[in-house]
Amino acid sequence: MQVPAPIEYERATSIDHALGLLERLGEESRVIAGGHSLLPMMKLRLANPEYLVDLGDLHDELGYITHERTGRNDGQSAGVVRIGALTRHRELLESELLAELFPIFRDAESVIADPPVRNRGTLGGALCQADPSEDLSSVCTTLGASCVIRSRRGERVVSMEEFHRGPYETAVGQAEILTEVRIPVRRGGSSAYAKVDRRAGDWAVVAAGAAIWLTGADDGSTISDARVGLAAVGPNTTGIPEISEALRGRRPDEDAIDLAAEIAARSCSPVTDARGSADYKRHLAGELTRRTLRVAAARAAGRAVPDGVLRWR
Ligand SMILES: Cc1cc2nc3c(=O)[nH]c(=O)nc-3n(C[C@H](O)[C@H](O)[C@H](O)COP(=O)(O)OP(=O)(O)OC[C@H]3O[C@@H](n4cnc5c(N)ncnc54)[C@H](O)[C@@H]3O)c2cc1C
């Protein structure tokens, strides 16, 4: 079935307007942003909303990437990056601010879909779709992001772990909207992302994001924190706290990275499907963790990373 069922449609003119519509129209209403996930699901009749509330015109209000330098000033924190939920893939890809602070975004966006999808698809739509293979959820998990959810009653902020409740299920209620993603900026850190896919721009067979924070210079540096987020190897994009615990206080050497790769491979829960066997995916989870941690550590130490080192092909 390639034709969606008939729907009522309204373009929201403000966040409050959208929230009011969702509250008035009730359970059968749903927001649409870029439409690149929702429309295919409607065509397949996997989603059957009766009313669509289009957020597209709110891009001026909710399409932004800013670095706020205020906040804790304890030598570690360097503020927070705020990204509006309607920020598009292309804007994440092209942002020089993100490339400098969180190169993981450019790594990931270089391997997400194709230009038509990247021109319309949004960060908010990607996170709210909550597909276990979704790349930006893995990126945000890796960076310890939090999500701002708004309703007519106010705003609440939840961690990525709280945001994803299961495959295709999030903490966003029926009359709520994800408005912003916040990412803490910590000194001495960097990040990387790598994905194995079957064709360019395809969904991940497995993908991994890594972030690492170092203290001390060059030879004497130690890992003050590290995070790894995997996609397509479990019911949700998965953060692995055991890796953070194992790496804190160690030197960022190959032994530490091998340990992280071993933990990633053993703690994920892939299934065998058309994209590959569970064993193969487990192997990839380990190998991608190794490669992304290596690159993140090199970037954090200010060492040059050759172009294409994260590309699988
Ligand atoms: C051909 C193709 C290839 C793709 N390849 C990849 C890939 O390689 N990697 C990858 O990660 N993704 C991929 N995608 C998916 C795509 O990147 C995202 O899922 C898509 O961009 C979602 O964003 P959207 O704005 O289009 O969301 P929509 O389709 O508009 O919405 C998706 C869901 O989120 C809800 N929603 C949207 N915005 C909000 C909000 N602000 N608040 C609350 N709920 C909201 C909607 O109600 C809906 O349930 C691909 C998609 C296509 C069509």
The ligand as an ORCA input file, in Angstrom:
! r2SCAN-3c Opt
* xyz 0 1
  C      15.818      7.142      2.047
  C      16.074      7.384      3.496
  C      17.312      7.041      4.026
  C      17.564      7.277      5.368
  N      18.790      6.936      5.872
  C      19.055      7.172      7.182
  C      20.322      6.847      7.723
  O      21.235      6.396      7.055
  N      20.514      7.073      9.046
  C      19.553      7.615      9.840
  O      19.778      7.800     11.030
  N      18.350      7.953      9.336
  C      18.084      7.741      8.035
  N      16.863      8.076      7.527
  C      15.852      8.626      8.435
  C      15.931     10.097      8.505
  O      17.198     10.591      8.680
  C      15.190     10.567      9.769
  O      14.419      9.591     10.345
  C      14.307     11.638      9.386
  O      15.087     12.704      8.941
  C      13.418     12.053     10.558
  O      13.281     13.402     10.580
  P      11.991     14.078      9.985
  O      12.120     15.527     10.345
  O      11.829     13.746      8.562
  O      10.844     13.402     10.879
  P       9.334     13.094     10.532
  O       9.258     12.002      9.529
  O       8.598     14.345     10.215
  O       8.849     12.575     11.965
  C       9.323     11.363     12.504
  C       8.608     11.091     13.828
  O       8.980     12.052     14.804
  C       7.858     12.814     15.262
  N       8.371     14.181     15.415
  C       9.045     14.898     14.490
  N       9.478     16.047     15.021
  C       9.040     16.071     16.303
  C       9.188     16.996     17.372
  N       9.887     18.129     17.244
  N       8.595     16.705     18.561
  C       7.903     15.544     18.721
  N       7.752     14.617     17.751
  C       8.333     14.883     16.556
  C       6.783     12.635     14.210
  O       5.482     12.722     14.768
  C       7.087     11.205     13.747
  O       6.530     10.284     14.653
  C      16.569      7.853      6.204
  C      15.325      8.196      5.652
  C      15.075      7.968      4.325
  C      13.738      8.358      3.759
*
